[in-house]
Amino acid sequence: MRLYYNSRLRGTAALQVRDDHPSILPSFHPSILPPFHPSMKESPEFNVPVGQLQEADLAEADRIFRLAFGTFLGLPNPIEFAGNADYIRTRWTADPSAALGAYLDKGLVGSNFATRWGSVAFFGPLTVRPNYWNQGIAKQLIGPTLDLFASWAVSHEGLFTFAHSPKHIALYQRFGFWPRFLTAIMSKPVNQASHTTDFSRYSEVPLGQREECLGACREMTDAIYDGLDLEREIRAVDAQKLGDTVLLWDAARLIALGVCHCGPGSEAGSDACYIKFGAAKSGSSFDTLLDACEALAAAKGLSRLIAGANAGREKAYQQMNTRGFRTEFQGVVMQRRNETGYNRSDTYIVDDWR
């Protein structure tokens, strides 16, 4: 099943689903708003209380997430969106204080999830129950999210959303976010042949050495962008057994890392390995990192490797194309104050802020 954009159509109809290709559609989740039409007017806004999303509401948050995206994308059975991938409970478990819920008459009507990578923060998926679209609930979820960003004192803020949707773009522009580069969600078949890449896994690091290992990861990412720190993701993947983190060393110096989700119950879904974040010091170590992530996928018996390539990081993007990655769909990264962040041509990073 493949998601593609038909330029002759508008709104939901422009995003169509075909069954002629293995799909990574379940991984597609920029923040959801209804389709845009110039004549569309918002209904009177509800004043919706927003607070920390409670564990008891996770099942309903997951249902709203699937229903909202499935409805927006025009799926025959919207609730089946994302299959057996999990974006809600995994993100809540990683940091319950960064998960927000909008409540009306004591019932959950929407949610948003903030993520902090040291000095970098982004949010999503932001979803609202379809019968409450166009009533200002998304805006009321964004305000407290930005308050969280301010309390974290981050230096760079962003999100990933639908590139074709004027309504999404306009909403986030109200809060100071600006559309910059397209991010392609790319995939390739996993080569199941023997892999000889020498790498280690965070899960294999002795408990007494993990703080030192996390310090090496922090030192490497900080050299790429001041304050960038993936400790939250590395710990979450390990604690929740969502996959593993690939580590590449040159003697005692870390030269690349890849935080990977693997299989059902993670953000990858069935039969896939998803590089949620990967970074390398150079083009050669970036190639080796992709080899290592593919080796991890093969070792786990997975057939598809998925990663996000931002067009602002053109060297990494081009290397992925050369290695056989192909774009399945794309969105746009919006960055607050129109800052570049680490989306520079000289950075070897894969991620996509979904």
Secondary structure as GFF3:
##gff-version 3
##sequence-region A 1 354
A	DSSP	beta_strand	2	5	.	.	.	ID=ss1
A	DSSP	three_ten_helix	11	14	.	.	.	ID=ss2
A	DSSP	beta_strand	15	18	.	.	.	ID=ss3
A	DSSP	three_ten_helix	25	27	.	.	.	ID=ss4
A	DSSP	beta_strand	50	52	.	.	.	ID=ss5
A	DSSP	three_ten_helix	55	57	.	.	.	ID=ss6
A	DSSP	alpha_helix	58	72	.	.	.	ID=ss7
A	DSSP	three_ten_helix	78	80	.	.	.	ID=ss8
A	DSSP	alpha_helix	88	94	.	.	.	ID=ss9
A	DSSP	three_ten_helix	96	98	.	.	.	ID=ss10
A	DSSP	beta_strand	99	104	.	.	.	ID=ss11
A	DSSP	beta_strand	107	117	.	.	.	ID=ss12
A	DSSP	beta_strand	120	123	.	.	.	ID=ss13
A	DSSP	beta_strand	127	128	.	.	.	ID=ss14
A	DSSP	three_ten_helix	130	132	.	.	.	ID=ss15
A	DSSP	alpha_helix	137	152	.	.	.	ID=ss16
A	DSSP	beta_strand	156	161	.	.	.	ID=ss17
A	DSSP	alpha_helix	166	173	.	.	.	ID=ss18
A	DSSP	beta_strand	177	189	.	.	.	ID=ss19
A	DSSP	beta_strand	200	201	.	.	.	ID=ss20
A	DSSP	three_ten_helix	202	204	.	.	.	ID=ss21
A	DSSP	three_ten_helix	207	209	.	.	.	ID=ss22
A	DSSP	alpha_helix	210	224	.	.	.	ID=ss23
A	DSSP	alpha_helix	231	240	.	.	.	ID=ss24
A	DSSP	beta_strand	243	250	.	.	.	ID=ss25
A	DSSP	beta_strand	253	263	.	.	.	ID=ss26
A	DSSP	beta_strand	269	280	.	.	.	ID=ss27
A	DSSP	alpha_helix	283	299	.	.	.	ID=ss28
A	DSSP	beta_strand	304	310	.	.	.	ID=ss29
A	DSSP	alpha_helix	314	322	.	.	.	ID=ss30
A	DSSP	beta_strand	326	336	.	.	.	ID=ss31
A	DSSP	beta_strand	348	350	.	.	.	ID=ss32
###
